Amino acid sequence: MKKTLTILLLAVLIPAIVVIGAVVFRERFYAWIALAVAVLSVLPLLYAFERRDSTAKELMVLAVMIALSVIGRVVFYAIPGFKPVTAITVIVAVAFGGEAGFMVGSLSAVVSNFYFGQGPWTPFQMFSWGIIGLLAGLLRGLLKKHIAILCIYGALAGIAYSLTMDVWTVLWSEGAFVPKEYAAAVMAALPLTAVYAVSNVVFLLLLAGPVGKKLERIKKKDGLFLSE
């Protein structure tokens, strides 16, 4: 029951809020939409405070991973589309589950945008990276089988992220979803999409082993995320 409610919250309610914000409120209330997404992203883990003594430690670990994700995005800012946010989000999700993955992806977007600039695109970035983490958590049994499968997911996640952000581009420019304009936006973004897909594979190859093993050790040693 809890898992179903979590999926409904993260994969249904949040995208509905994001799309409504883009279509109805546009630039006027994007900060409030981003705040709503941030709060809803954290709710599943905050709910566990009453049930587990380890939740505070879990939040500390996730805060560190969010910080690393933000730093990585800032460090590689000079290379468009080349960023480790998706890779770190996926690694966390595979180790700790979809709730943790959504939280890391979502909050990495809003926190790093204090450096890159907040805007009406922020809620879409939060949702895009968040849903990549949620899905990775749901598929983690498969993604753990081989690094090649993990890398394929990373590449597809890069494409999915770009396609989702292109939806924002069309909603923002047209005020509604126009298939013709969406196709044009997708075609225009192809080079950047390709770079991002490749960068996800590169960062997963570099980080999945050492970081993933470290997170698994933390999980077993401190008894974290055992309900996942």
Backbone as CSV, one residue per row, in Angstrom:
resi,resn,N_x,N_y,N_z,CA_x,CA_y,CA_z,C_x,C_y,C_z
1,MET,0.826,-1.200,0.000,0.000,0.000,0.000,0.867,1.259,0.000
2,LYS,1.905,1.275,0.845,2.798,2.429,0.914,3.498,2.634,-0.421
3,LYS,3.961,1.535,-1.049,4.654,1.655,-2.325,3.732,2.225,-3.394
4,THR,2.483,1.792,-3.404,1.522,2.300,-4.383,1.271,3.786,-4.192
5,LEU,1.096,4.200,-2.943,0.877,5.618,-2.646,2.092,6.455,-3.032
6,THR,3.279,5.912,-2.790,4.503,6.626,-3.144,4.590,6.844,-4.648
7,ILE,4.303,5.791,-5.413,4.359,5.896,-6.868,3.318,6.892,-7.371
8,LEU,2.118,6.853,-6.799,1.076,7.808,-7.189,1.501,9.239,-6.882
9,LEU,2.136,9.424,-5.734,2.586,10.757,-5.335,3.672,11.270,-6.262
10,LEU,4.696,10.440,-6.501,5.865,10.880,-7.252,5.653,10.860,-8.764
11,ALA,4.914,9.885,-9.246,4.790,9.713,-10.697,3.482,10.244,-11.272
12,VAL,2.526,10.612,-10.429,1.249,11.117,-10.928,0.979,12.538,-10.436
13,LEU,1.007,12.727,-9.118,0.672,14.036,-8.567,1.708,15.091,-8.942
14,ILE,2.983,14.768,-8.809,4.029,15.745,-9.113,4.009,16.176,-10.577
15,PRO,3.973,15.237,-11.554,3.907,15.713,-12.950,2.656,16.525,-13.243
16,ALA,1.535,16.183,-12.584,0.312,16.960,-12.785,0.507,18.395,-12.312
17,ILE,1.145,18.554,-11.150,1.418,19.890,-10.621,2.352,20.659,-11.546
18,VAL,3.374,19.979,-12.059,4.351,20.626,-12.936,3.694,21.105,-14.231
19,VAL,2.898,20.245,-14.855,2.249,20.612,-16.120,1.232,21.729,-15.904
20,ILE,0.425,21.628,-14.851,-0.549,22.681,-14.555,0.164,24.011,-14.311
21,GLY,1.286,23.939,-13.580,2.056,25.162,-13.333,2.554,25.793,-14.617
22,ALA,3.007,24.951,-15.561,3.550,25.474,-16.816,2.461,26.062,-17.705
23,VAL,1.303,25.416,-17.731,0.238,25.830,-18.639,-0.597,26.970,-18.064
24,VAL,-0.944,26.870,-16.797,-1.868,27.830,-16.185,-1.149,29.048,-15.623
25,PHE,-0.114,28.794,-14.814,0.525,29.898,-14.099,1.746,30.458,-14.811
26,ARG,2.375,29.623,-15.691,3.554,30.019,-16.453,4.626,30.607,-15.534
27,GLU,5.192,31.781,-15.856,6.337,32.261,-15.085,5.970,32.837,-13.727
28,ARG,4.711,33.062,-13.465,4.316,33.818,-12.281,4.562,33.076,-10.971
29,PHE,4.348,31.757,-10.998,4.429,31.008,-9.747,5.375,29.821,-9.829
30,TYR,6.383,29.899,-10.722,7.260,28.740,-10.881,8.004,28.416,-9.592
31,ALA,8.330,29.445,-8.789,9.043,29.197,-7.531,8.178,28.376,-6.573
32,TRP,6.890,28.678,-6.547,5.982,27.923,-5.672,5.789,26.502,-6.185
33,ILE,5.758,26.332,-7.500,5.647,24.991,-8.075,6.886,24.176,-7.727
34,ALA,8.060,24.798,-7.843,9.305,24.110,-7.500,9.317,23.725,-6.028
35,LEU,8.832,24.628,-5.171,8.771,24.332,-3.744,7.832,23.158,-3.476
36,ALA,6.693,23.132,-4.152,5.745,22.033,-3.974,6.366,20.708,-4.390
37,VAL,7.084,20.704,-5.512,7.742,19.477,-5.977,8.804,19.038,-4.978
38,ALA,9.567,19.994,-4.452,10.614,19.665,-3.478,10.024,19.024,-2.226
39,VAL,8.960,19.609,-1.715,8.321,19.080,-0.499,7.759,17.684,-0.748
40,LEU,7.072,17.502,-1.869,6.490,16.203,-2.185,7.568,15.153,-2.431
41,SER,8.734,15.578,-2.926,9.831,14.639,-3.166,10.363,14.049,-1.871
42,VAL,10.333,14.849,-0.817,10.898,14.438,0.464,9.881,13.690,1.337
43,LEU,8.604,13.889,1.075,7.559,13.336,1.937,7.666,11.830,2.194
44,PRO,7.920,11.000,1.161,7.985,9.566,1.433,9.013,9.185,2.486
45,LEU,10.169,9.877,2.477,11.190,9.554,3.470,10.865,10.187,4.820
46,LEU,10.290,11.386,4.807,9.928,12.014,6.076,8.850,11.212,6.803
47,TYR,7.993,10.562,6.036,6.953,9.725,6.628,7.554,8.610,7.474
48,ALA,8.772,8.192,7.103,9.417,7.083,7.811,9.983,7.500,9.163
49,PHE,10.031,8.791,9.468,10.579,9.237,10.747,9.878,8.572,11.929
50,GLU,8.568,8.387,11.824,7.832,7.807,12.931,8.027,6.307,13.037
51,ARG,8.610,5.706,12.004,8.705,4.254,11.978,10.129,3.729,12.117
52,ARG,11.136,4.576,11.807,12.510,4.077,11.845,13.417,5.104,12.499
53,ASP,14.289,4.630,13.360,15.243,5.520,14.019,16.361,5.939,13.068
54,SER,16.528,5.217,11.985,17.656,5.467,11.091,17.368,6.518,10.027
55,THR,16.157,7.053,9.971,15.799,7.962,8.883,16.663,9.215,8.864
56,ALA,17.030,9.734,10.032,17.889,10.919,10.072,19.221,10.630,9.390
57,LYS,19.783,9.449,9.626,21.041,9.063,8.970,20.824,8.922,7.466
58,GLU,19.672,8.380,7.092,19.386,8.227,5.667,19.362,9.582,4.970
59,LEU,18.712,10.546,5.595,18.633,11.884,5.013,20.011,12.533,4.926
60,MET,20.872,12.264,5.901,22.230,12.805,5.862,23.006,12.224,4.689
61,VAL,22.873,10.915,4.475,23.558,10.271,3.351,23.062,10.845,2.032
62,LEU,21.749,11.006,1.905,21.189,11.547,0.672,21.601,13.008,0.469
63,ALA,21.723,13.761,1.553,22.178,15.145,1.449,23.592,15.208,0.879
64,VAL,24.441,14.282,1.299,25.810,14.219,0.770,25.781,13.900,-0.723
65,MET,24.929,12.953,-1.128,24.854,12.582,-2.541,24.302,13.737,-3.378
66,ILE,23.345,14.474,-2.834,22.826,15.653,-3.541,23.934,16.689,-3.707
67,ALA,24.722,16.881,-2.653,25.828,17.844,-2.725,26.835,17.433,-3.796
68,LEU,27.170,16.149,-3.859,28.105,15.661,-4.876,27.533,15.856,-6.282
69,SER,26.238,15.620,-6.423,25.584,15.806,-7.714,25.628,17.269,-8.144
70,VAL,25.346,18.156,-7.205,25.369,19.595,-7.497,26.778,20.052,-7.856
71,ILE,27.752,19.623,-7.071,29.145,19.992,-7.349,29.566,19.493,-8.724
72,GLY,29.174,18.255,-9.049,29.516,17.705,-10.351,28.918,18.496,-11.490
73,ARG,27.689,18.933,-11.318,27.057,19.733,-12.368,27.761,21.069,-12.541
74,VAL,28.176,21.662,-11.438,28.870,22.948,-11.503,30.249,22.792,-12.140
75,VAL,30.959,21.750,-11.757,32.318,21.529,-12.267,32.324,21.374,-13.791
76,PHE,31.304,20.702,-14.324,31.274,20.440,-15.770,30.364,21.409,-16.523
77,TYR,30.107,22.570,-15.922,29.178,23.517,-16.540,29.647,23.990,-17.911
78,ALA,30.967,24.001,-18.141,31.507,24.522,-19.403,31.249,23.586,-20.581
79,ILE,30.862,22.340,-20.296,30.595,21.376,-21.368,29.091,21.148,-21.421
80,PRO,28.375,21.753,-22.356,26.912,21.628,-22.419,26.468,20.164,-22.502
81,GLY,25.543,19.794,-21.643,24.984,18.458,-21.673,25.811,17.407,-20.969
82,PHE,27.006,17.770,-20.527,27.896,16.802,-19.885,27.843,17.024,-18.381
83,LYS,27.050,16.185,-17.698,26.850,16.371,-16.260,26.598,15.027,-15.600
84,PRO,26.968,14.875,-14.323,26.837,13.586,-13.638,25.547,13.410,-12.841
85,VAL,24.601,14.337,-12.963,23.413,14.295,-12.122,22.636,12.992,-12.309
86,THR,22.386,12.619,-13.547,21.633,11.389,-13.803,22.366,10.171,-13.266
87,ALA,23.669,10.092,-13.498,24.445,8.939,-13.046,24.372,8.789,-11.531
88,ILE,24.567,9.885,-10.807,24.514,9.821,-9.343,23.107,9.466,-8.871
89,THR,22.103,10.032,-9.519,20.716,9.723,-9.166,20.424,8.235,-9.349
90,VAL,20.865,7.676,-10.453,20.637,6.260,-10.742,21.390,5.372,-9.756
91,ILE,22.621,5.726,-9.457,23.423,4.937,-8.514,22.759,4.905,-7.136
92,VAL,22.269,6.052,-6.690,21.564,6.120,-5.401,20.299,5.278,-5.441
93,ALA,19.547,5.367,-6.529,18.298,4.615,-6.645,18.540,3.112,-6.638
94,VAL,19.583,2.674,-7.318,19.898,1.246,-7.359,20.298,0.743,-5.974
95,ALA,20.986,1.578,-5.222,21.436,1.177,-3.886,20.336,1.293,-2.840
96,PHE,19.576,2.383,-2.881,18.650,2.702,-1.794,17.167,2.658,-2.168
97,GLY,16.841,2.576,-3.444,15.447,2.515,-3.846,14.952,3.758,-4.566
98,GLY,13.749,3.629,-5.131,13.203,4.688,-5.956,12.885,5.973,-5.225
99,GLU,12.444,5.879,-3.969,12.134,7.091,-3.204,13.386,7.940,-3.027
100,ALA,14.480,7.290,-2.658,15.750,8.001,-2.492,16.229,8.558,-3.821
101,GLY,16.058,7.783,-4.888,16.474,8.240,-6.211,15.700,9.465,-6.648
102,PHE,14.384,9.466,-6.419,13.581,10.626,-6.805,14.026,11.857,-6.018
103,MET,14.252,11.678,-4.731,14.639,12.803,-3.886,15.975,13.398,-4.334
104,VAL,16.955,12.553,-4.610,18.272,13.037,-5.030,18.183,13.748,-6.376
105,GLY,17.481,13.138,-7.339,17.353,13.770,-8.648,16.622,15.088,-8.592
106,SER,15.510,15.114,-7.875,14.690,16.315,-7.792,15.407,17.457,-7.086
107,LEU,15.972,17.178,-5.936,16.618,18.244,-5.162,17.951,18.669,-5.772
108,SER,18.610,17.772,-6.498,19.841,18.169,-7.199,19.546,19.276,-8.204
109,ALA,18.385,19.172,-8.856,18.006,20.184,-9.848,17.782,21.538,-9.202
110,VAL,16.958,21.574,-8.153,16.615,22.875,-7.569,17.803,23.492,-6.843
111,VAL,18.616,22.681,-6.179,19.772,23.232,-5.456,20.824,23.757,-6.440
112,SER,21.137,22.984,-7.476,22.153,23.425,-8.441,21.694,24.652,-9.214
113,ASN,20.395,24.835,-9.351,19.896,26.006,-10.076,20.038,27.300,-9.281
114,PHE,20.407,27.215,-8.012,20.766,28.433,-7.296,22.066,29.001,-7.883
115,TYR,22.836,28.135,-8.532,24.051,28.578,-9.224,23.757,28.890,-10.695
116,PHE,23.006,27.997,-11.366,22.752,28.159,-12.793,21.601,29.112,-13.090
117,GLY,20.754,29.346,-12.090,19.621,30.240,-12.289,18.300,29.494,-12.209
118,GLN,17.427,29.956,-11.309,16.106,29.381,-11.203,15.210,29.953,-12.301
119,GLY,14.201,29.196,-12.670,13.269,29.664,-13.687,12.129,28.683,-13.839
120,PRO,11.214,28.936,-14.759,10.073,28.038,-14.958,10.464,26.652,-15.437
121,TRP,11.711,26.496,-15.880,12.211,25.178,-16.274,12.565,24.315,-15.059
122,THR,12.776,24.931,-13.902,13.232,24.198,-12.721,12.298,23.056,-12.324
123,PRO,10.973,23.271,-12.211,10.102,22.148,-11.848,10.178,20.983,-12.829
124,PHE,10.349,21.274,-14.126,10.468,20.196,-15.106,11.771,19.436,-14.923
125,GLN,12.848,20.145,-14.629,14.112,19.458,-14.354,13.995,18.589,-13.103
126,MET,13.339,19.115,-12.090,13.153,18.359,-10.852,12.380,17.075,-11.117
127,PHE,11.291,17.192,-11.873,10.504,16.006,-12.178,11.288,15.033,-13.062
128,SER,11.978,15.558,-14.083,12.685,14.696,-15.031,13.751,13.859,-14.334
129,TRP,14.611,14.516,-13.555,15.648,13.762,-12.846,15.035,12.889,-11.751
130,GLY,13.969,13.376,-11.141,13.331,12.588,-10.098,12.736,11.297,-10.630
131,ILE,12.017,11.370,-11.743,11.365,10.181,-12.277,12.388,9.186,-12.802
132,ILE,13.529,9.680,-13.285,14.622,8.787,-13.687,15.094,7.973,-12.486
133,GLY,15.201,8.645,-11.320,15.605,7.946,-10.108,14.554,6.961,-9.631
134,LEU,13.284,7.361,-9.682,12.199,6.479,-9.251,12.164,5.213,-10.095
135,LEU,12.249,5.359,-11.410,12.210,4.202,-12.301,13.429,3.306,-12.102
136,ALA,14.597,3.923,-11.878,15.805,3.128,-11.627,15.656,2.288,-10.364
137,GLY,14.995,2.873,-9.361,14.762,2.122,-8.133,13.821,0.950,-8.355
138,LEU,12.791,1.156,-9.159,11.849,0.086,-9.451,12.498,-1.030,-10.274
139,LEU,13.508,-0.662,-11.080,14.183,-1.639,-11.947,15.535,-2.087,-11.396
140,ARG,15.828,-1.778,-10.145,17.196,-1.987,-9.663,17.607,-3.445,-9.670
141,GLY,16.665,-4.378,-9.536,17.022,-5.790,-9.628,17.625,-6.117,-10.977
142,LEU,17.084,-5.522,-12.029,17.603,-5.713,-13.381,18.898,-4.938,-13.591
143,LEU,18.937,-3.698,-13.107,20.096,-2.841,-13.336,21.341,-3.338,-12.610
144,LYS,21.156,-4.115,-11.537,22.297,-4.646,-10.786,22.958,-5.835,-11.471
145,LYS,22.296,-6.406,-12.464,22.794,-7.645,-13.056,24.097,-7.451,-13.824
146,HIS,24.212,-6.337,-14.529,25.424,-6.123,-15.334,25.586,-4.638,-15.610
147,ILE,26.823,-4.205,-15.654,27.109,-2.794,-15.883,26.587,-2.340,-17.242
148,ALA,26.556,-3.274,-18.223,26.068,-2.911,-19.553,24.594,-2.523,-19.498
149,ILE,23.807,-3.251,-18.708,22.383,-2.931,-18.570,22.219,-1.569,-17.908
150,LEU,23.040,-1.316,-16.903,23.001,-0.027,-16.210,23.331,1.112,-17.165
151,CYS,24.325,0.903,-18.016,24.729,1.940,-18.970,23.650,2.176,-20.023
152,ILE,22.997,1.109,-20.454,21.899,1.275,-21.412,20.788,2.118,-20.791
153,TYR,20.491,1.828,-19.523,19.483,2.629,-18.834,19.939,4.082,-18.750
154,GLY,21.210,4.304,-18.453,21.733,5.661,-18.373,21.580,6.413,-19.680
155,ALA,21.874,5.746,-20.795,21.742,6.377,-22.105,20.281,6.704,-22.402
156,LEU,19.400,5.746,-22.134,17.972,5.975,-22.362,17.430,7.076,-21.444
157,ALA,17.962,7.131,-20.219,17.550,8.176,-19.280,17.928,9.553,-19.808
158,GLY,19.097,9.651,-20.432,19.510,10.919,-21.018,18.568,11.363,-22.117
159,ILE,18.142,10.407,-22.943,17.185,10.716,-24.010,15.837,11.119,-23.418
160,ALA,15.403,10.364,-22.396,14.112,10.661,-21.765,14.113,12.035,-21.114
161,TYR,15.237,12.390,-20.482,15.347,13.708,-19.860,15.187,14.808,-20.900
162,SER,15.876,14.647,-22.018,15.809,15.656,-23.073,14.401,15.753,-23.652
163,LEU,13.752,14.612,-23.866,12.398,14.608,-24.419,11.414,15.281,-23.462
164,THR,11.606,15.063,-22.176,10.727,15.686,-21.184,10.929,17.197,-21.145
165,MET,12.182,17.629,-21.210,12.454,19.063,-21.198,11.947,19.736,-22.477
166,ASP,11.896,18.989,-23.573,11.330,19.537,-24.805,9.834,19.776,-24.658
167,VAL,9.169,18.981,-23.827,7.755,19.229,-23.531,7.612,20.596,-22.873
168,TRP,8.506,20.885,-21.909,8.470,22.205,-21.278,8.678,23.310,-22.302
169,THR,9.622,23.105,-23.225,9.907,24.114,-24.246,8.647,24.469,-25.022
170,VAL,7.893,23.445,-25.420,6.686,23.683,-26.210,5.582,24.306,-25.350
171,LEU,5.371,23.781,-24.150,4.342,24.337,-23.273,4.623,25.803,-22.959
172,TRP,5.909,26.107,-22.781,6.280,27.470,-22.421,6.107,28.434,-23.591
173,SER,6.476,27.985,-24.779,6.409,28.880,-25.942,5.015,28.978,-26.532
174,GLU,4.245,27.878,-26.463,2.935,27.856,-27.120,1.764,27.954,-26.145
175,GLY,2.000,27.633,-24.854,0.906,27.627,-23.892,0.076,26.366,-23.943
176,ALA,0.451,25.444,-24.835,-0.226,24.154,-24.977,0.726,23.219,-25.701
177,PHE,0.420,21.913,-25.653,1.299,20.961,-26.332,0.933,20.892,-27.810
178,VAL,1.883,21.288,-28.658,1.690,21.281,-30.113,2.659,20.269,-30.711
179,PRO,2.163,19.132,-31.228,3.047,18.074,-31.743,4.081,18.553,-32.762
180,LYS,3.676,19.429,-33.668,4.605,19.924,-34.688,5.756,20.690,-34.055
181,GLU,5.444,21.540,-33.080,6.481,22.309,-32.397,7.357,21.397,-31.538
182,TYR,6.740,20.376,-30.965,7.507,19.426,-30.149,8.511,18.676,-31.015
183,ALA,8.094,18.232,-32.182,9.005,17.532,-33.092,10.175,18.433,-33.483
184,ALA,9.881,19.712,-33.719,10.942,20.657,-34.075,11.909,20.847,-32.910
185,ALA,11.375,20.924,-31.702,12.233,21.080,-30.516,13.112,19.857,-30.308
186,VAL,12.553,18.675,-30.517,13.321,17.432,-30.367,14.459,17.386,-31.380
187,MET,14.175,17.736,-32.621,15.202,17.717,-33.668,16.308,18.727,-33.358
188,ALA,15.925,19.911,-32.899,16.913,20.951,-32.592,17.820,20.538,-31.440
189,ALA,17.294,19.724,-30.520,18.062,19.341,-29.334,18.862,18.048,-29.521
190,LEU,18.807,17.438,-30.703,19.450,16.139,-30.909,20.941,16.120,-30.538
191,PRO,21.738,17.106,-30.961,23.167,17.059,-30.587,23.378,17.080,-29.079
192,LEU,22.650,17.931,-28.379,22.776,18.016,-26.922,22.272,16.735,-26.260
193,THR,21.213,16.163,-26.809,20.683,14.903,-26.285,21.714,13.795,-26.406
194,ALA,22.389,13.752,-27.541,23.407,12.721,-27.756,24.559,12.867,-26.762
195,VAL,24.989,14.103,-26.541,26.073,14.347,-25.584,25.655,13.917,-24.185
196,TYR,24.430,14.247,-23.820,23.972,13.910,-22.476,23.854,12.401,-22.290
197,ALA,23.342,11.703,-23.306,23.224,10.242,-23.218,24.598,9.602,-23.052
198,VAL,25.570,10.078,-23.828,26.925,9.536,-23.729,27.552,9.870,-22.384
199,SER,27.327,11.081,-21.898,27.913,11.478,-20.618,27.381,10.615,-19.479
200,ASN,26.107,10.232,-19.557,25.554,9.355,-18.524,26.279,8.021,-18.490
201,VAL,26.563,7.487,-19.664,27.293,6.219,-19.744,28.693,6.381,-19.165
202,VAL,29.355,7.470,-19.521,30.719,7.718,-19.028,30.747,7.796,-17.508
203,PHE,29.834,8.577,-16.939,29.818,8.747,-15.475,29.399,7.463,-14.760
204,LEU,28.514,6.699,-15.357,28.140,5.425,-14.741,29.304,4.450,-14.742
205,LEU,30.060,4.420,-15.839,31.236,3.548,-15.899,32.270,3.944,-14.853
206,LEU,32.406,5.248,-14.621,33.403,5.737,-13.667,32.946,5.610,-12.213
207,LEU,31.653,5.813,-11.961,31.174,5.957,-10.579,30.387,4.776,-10.039
208,ALA,29.752,4.005,-10.912,28.857,2.946,-10.432,29.580,1.950,-9.538
209,GLY,30.810,1.582,-9.921,31.562,0.622,-9.119,31.944,1.149,-7.748
210,PRO,32.796,2.167,-7.684,33.260,2.653,-6.373,32.170,3.284,-5.519
211,VAL,31.349,4.140,-6.105,30.305,4.801,-5.325,29.205,3.815,-4.945
212,GLY,28.809,2.981,-5.890,27.769,2.006,-5.611,28.157,1.049,-4.493
213,LYS,29.399,0.580,-4.518,29.864,-0.332,-3.466,29.910,0.374,-2.110
214,LYS,30.321,1.623,-2.108,30.371,2.384,-0.865,28.976,2.546,-0.279
215,LEU,27.997,2.856,-1.113,26.630,3.012,-0.639,26.074,1.694,-0.111
216,GLU,26.412,0.601,-0.765,25.948,-0.712,-0.300,26.552,-1.050,1.059
217,ARG,27.815,-0.671,1.256,28.455,-0.923,2.561,27.795,-0.093,3.650
218,ILE,27.504,1.180,3.328,26.825,2.043,4.300,25.457,1.471,4.643
219,LYS,24.769,0.989,3.629,23.435,0.422,3.826,23.475,-0.775,4.769
220,LYS,24.431,-1.673,4.556,24.515,-2.884,5.375,25.069,-2.592,6.772
221,LYS,26.073,-1.730,6.845,26.709,-1.439,8.121,25.778,-0.713,9.070
222,ASP,25.078,0.301,8.547,24.231,1.129,9.415,22.751,0.747,9.363
223,GLY,22.416,-0.278,8.567,21.025,-0.713,8.502,20.099,0.306,7.898
224,LEU,20.548,0.987,6.842,19.757,2.046,6.221,18.904,1.503,5.073
225,PHE,17.764,2.144,4.844,16.895,1.851,3.696,16.500,0.373,3.634
226,LEU,16.378,-0.265,4.777,16.059,-1.689,4.793,14.625,-1.965,4.404
227,SER,13.771,-0.949,4.451,12.367,-1.154,4.078,12.167,-1.126,2.580
228,GLU,13.219,-0.746,1.843,13.092,-0.670,0.395,13.129,-2.065,-0.234
